[in-house]
Amino acid sequence: MMYGYGPGWMWMILMPVVWVALIAVIVWAVARFVQRPAETGRQVRETPQEILDRRFALGEIDAQEYRRARAHLAGRDPDQS
């Protein structure tokens, strides 16, 4: 009698499935943690004040325009000052 063939055939089928699943989970985890937030579709939005500051720093607007826009953002009317 051969008693050694009990659960062996099941392990031969199950082990490759377990290894493929384990490798898939590892690849998914590495890809998930390596991604930067901008690549996931969640972009950080600048506030209007930050956009204004950046444009002034890059020289896109002059000091007078910067002060006028800043007063407008603060809710003051720069033309009445």
C-alpha positions as CSV (number, residue, x, y, z in Angstrom):
1,M,0.0,0.0,0.0
2,M,1.1,3.5,-0.7
3,Y,0.3,5.9,2.0
4,G,2.5,8.9,0.9
5,Y,0.2,10.4,-1.7
6,G,-2.4,11.9,0.6
7,P,-2.4,15.7,0.5
8,G,0.7,16.0,-1.9
9,W,-1.2,16.7,-5.1
10,M,-3.1,19.6,-3.4
11,W,0.2,21.3,-2.4
12,M,1.5,20.9,-5.9
13,I,-1.5,23.0,-7.2
14,L,-1.7,25.4,-4.2
15,M,2.0,26.4,-3.8
16,P,2.4,28.1,-7.3
17,V,-0.8,30.0,-6.6
18,V,0.5,31.1,-3.2
19,W,3.8,32.2,-4.7
20,V,2.2,34.2,-7.5
21,A,-0.1,35.9,-5.0
22,L,2.8,36.8,-2.7
23,I,4.8,38.2,-5.6
24,A,1.8,40.2,-6.8
25,V,1.3,41.7,-3.3
26,I,5.0,42.7,-3.0
27,V,4.9,44.4,-6.5
28,W,1.7,46.2,-5.6
29,A,3.1,47.4,-2.2
30,V,6.4,48.6,-3.7
31,A,4.5,50.5,-6.5
32,R,2.1,52.0,-4.0
33,F,4.8,53.3,-1.7
34,V,7.2,54.6,-4.4
35,Q,4.6,56.8,-6.1
36,R,4.7,60.5,-5.4
37,P,1.5,62.3,-4.4
38,A,1.4,64.2,-7.7
39,E,1.3,61.0,-9.7
40,T,-1.7,59.7,-7.8
41,G,-3.9,62.5,-9.0
42,R,-3.9,64.4,-5.8
43,Q,-2.4,67.7,-6.7
44,V,-1.6,70.3,-4.0
45,R,-3.4,73.5,-4.9
46,E,-1.8,76.8,-4.3
47,T,-3.7,79.5,-2.5
48,P,-4.3,82.8,-4.4
49,Q,-1.8,84.5,-2.1
50,E,0.8,81.9,-3.0
51,I,0.2,82.3,-6.7
52,L,0.5,86.0,-6.4
53,D,3.8,85.7,-4.4
54,R,5.2,83.3,-6.9
55,R,4.3,85.5,-9.9
56,F,5.9,88.5,-8.1
57,A,9.0,86.5,-7.3
58,L,9.4,85.4,-10.9
59,G,9.0,88.9,-12.2
60,E,5.8,88.4,-14.0
61,I,4.2,91.3,-12.2
62,D,5.7,94.5,-10.8
63,A,5.5,95.8,-7.2
64,Q,2.6,98.1,-7.9
65,E,0.5,95.4,-9.4
66,Y,1.5,93.1,-6.6
67,R,0.4,95.6,-3.9
68,R,-2.9,96.2,-5.7
69,A,-3.7,92.5,-6.1
70,R,-2.7,91.8,-2.5
71,A,-5.0,94.5,-1.3
72,H,-7.8,93.1,-3.5
73,L,-7.3,89.6,-2.0
74,A,-7.4,91.0,1.5
75,G,-10.8,92.6,0.7
76,R,-9.6,96.2,0.6
77,D,-10.2,98.3,-2.4
78,P,-6.7,99.5,-3.4
79,D,-8.1,102.4,-5.6
80,Q,-9.7,104.1,-2.6
81,S,-6.6,104.0,-0.4
